[in-house]
């Protein structure tokens, strides 16, 4: 039986509350005071677990959204484990879901220069940032290249940038279409991986 919110440890309640508020009211308006209130704890208790709202935002991205970085690390450690097309499809699927869920949270960063700078500084301090999935996918593709499943002359960094860039684009490019509907994630991921494979081979 799953735990009720009140039975969860404080850190988990804070992450849940931060995720919900950042998703619904945006990062800029999700104050630590409001996050603590929704989590059912004091603001002082929040700061026992997280040094700042910036750190809390980063932990929400890494712990509450699709886990892209661990997937990439696992694949890079074991190249050749499954068909390359299947691996790329799963990477594209997870990336598309990650960007779809993170874009509404992070969008307000770009409206406030000072807020964006604080978050960039926090990400550098914590050794994280939006460049890491590109580096992780590049590392995986280079491992597959060493295993002979990717062409020796393929530009793995460009391929990683193309795949993840397309997944990020899916998160916001379709809002203004007549239907406002994104391409279905599974079909999108499969088409993307197949197209990318033509260049990698």
N, C-alpha and C positions, 0 to 999 in steps of 0.2 A: 504494500500500500504506500503511495507517495506521501511525502511529508506535506503538511499544510504550511502556508507561508510563515505562520508564527513559529512553527517548529524548526524552520531552517536556521542555520547559523547566520549571525548578523552579516557577515561578508557576502553570503549568497543573497540575502534579502536586499542588501544595498545594490549589488549588481543587477538584480531583477528590477528594482525600482529605477535605477539609472537607465537601464535599457529601455524600459517602458516610457519614461519621461523624455529621453533623448529622441525616441522614435516618434512620439506624439506632439511634443511642443518644440523640439529642436534643441540642439546642443547649447546654444547661447542662452536660452530661457530656462534650461534645466539647472537650477541652482543647487548647491550642496544642501542648503537648508530644506528645499522642497524634496530632494532625493531622500534625505534622512527622514522627513515626515512620512513619506510614502512607505519607506522601509520599516517604519515603526521603531526608530532609534533616534538618539540625539545626534546633532551635527558633530559633537566631540567624538562620539563613537565611530562615526564615518571616518574621521581623520585618524583614528587608530589603525584602520585598515588601508586607507588610501591617502597618500601625501597631498593630493590635489585633485581638482576636477579633471585636469588634463590626464592624470594617471588613471582615474576612474574611466574616462572615455576610452583610453587605450585598452584597459582590461575588458571593457564591454566588447570592443571589437574582437579581441583575441579569445574571449571565453564564452560569449553569447551568440556569436555569428558563426556561419559555416567555417570549419577549421581548415583553411586553405594551406597555411604554412606547414602544419604537421603532415598533411598529405604529400606535399612536395618533398619534404625531407625524407619521408619513408620511401617514396619512389626513387629518389636519387641514391639512397643507400642500397637499393636492390633493383638495378636496371635489368630489364629482360624478364621481369617476373610475370608480366601479363602482356597481351598484345598492345603494341604501341598506340594503336588507334583507340583502344578501350581506355588506356591510361590518360591520353590527351582529352578524351571525351569527359572522363570523370573530373579532370582538372578544370576543364571549361565549365562544366556543370556547377561545381563548387564555387568557382570564381564568379560566375554569373549570379548565383544566389548571394554570395558575399557582397558584391557591389550593389545588388538590388536592395539589400537590407541596410547597408552602411551608407549609401548615398544620401537618403533622407536625413540621417543623423548628422552627417558631416557637412552637408551643404551650407549650413549657416556659418561655418568657419570662413568661407570665402567672402562673406558679406562684411566681416569685421577684421581688418588687417591686424589689429593688436591681438585679438583672440587667436587668429591663425598663427601668428608669430609665437605666442605662448605654447600652442600645441606642437608646433614644429620643434621648438626647443625641448619640450618634454619628450617627444619621440626620439630625438637625438640622444638625450640623457639616458633613456631607457633602452637604447639600442634597437629601436623598431622604426617602422615607417612604411608608406605605401610602395617604396622601391623593393622591399624584401620579397614579395611574391615574384616579381620579375627576375630577381637574382636567383630565387629558389627554382623557378622553372628553367632558367638558363642552365643552372647546375644539373638539373635532372636531364635536360636534353644533351648536355655535354657528356653525362654518364652513359646515355644511350648511344651517343656518337662513338665513345670509346669501346662500347660493346658491339659496334658494327650495325646498329639498327637505325642510325641516322647518318646521312651522307657526310663524308669527311669534309666536304667544302660547304656544308650548310651553315648559315649564320644563325647560331642558336639564340643569341641575344635578341636579334631582330624578330625571330620566330616567337620568342617568349613575349616580347613587347606587343606583337601583333595579336596574339591570342588573348592576352589579358586586357589589352586596349579595347578589343571588340567586346569583351565581357563587361568592361566598365561602361562602354558606350550604350550597351543594351539597357543599363539602369535608368537612363534619362532620355534617350533619343526618341522614344516612341510616345511620349506623353502628349505630344501635339498632333499625332496622327488622327484621322477621322474616328477611329475606334479607341485610341488611347491604350491599346493592348500591346504588350511586349510579345516577341516571338516565344512560343513555348520553350522552356529551358532545355528539355531533353533533346528535342529536335535541333534546336539552335546549337547545342554543344556538339552533337554528332556531326552536323554540317561543318562546323568550324574546324573540328579535329581532322576531318577528311580533307578539307581544303588545305590545311596547314601541312598535312603529311605529303602532299604533292611536292611542296617546296623542300621539305626536309629530306626526302629520299633522292 
